[in-house]
Amino acid sequence: MEEKPLKPILETLFSRLNEPESQKKADLMDQWPEIIGGYFSKHTKPKFIQGGKIAVLVDDSTMAFELSQRYKPTILKRLQNQFGEEKVKDVRFIVGEIR
């Protein structure tokens, strides 16, 4: 296995972290507890997906249903206020493992 200098690898990594898309993801993760609330933030993890949609992994099916049916309009509006209506078109709650 060929060894590569560490400096170019780190420079590439840090330049990618500073890209707008990476920054948007970092901002979403940082602001998620305020957007969704403390209780729900412990059981959810958001991810930006294509086309202005945000997929939210939820660790419990009952909670995913409640978020979808009861809280979706409020959460979507908060996301749009934070990131812009043109950037966030929809939010979906999907049962999945939170890591």
Helices and strands as residue ranges (DSSP letters): H 6-17, H 20-36, H 38-41, E 44-49, G 50-52, E 53-58, H 61-66, I 67-71, H 72-83, E 90-95
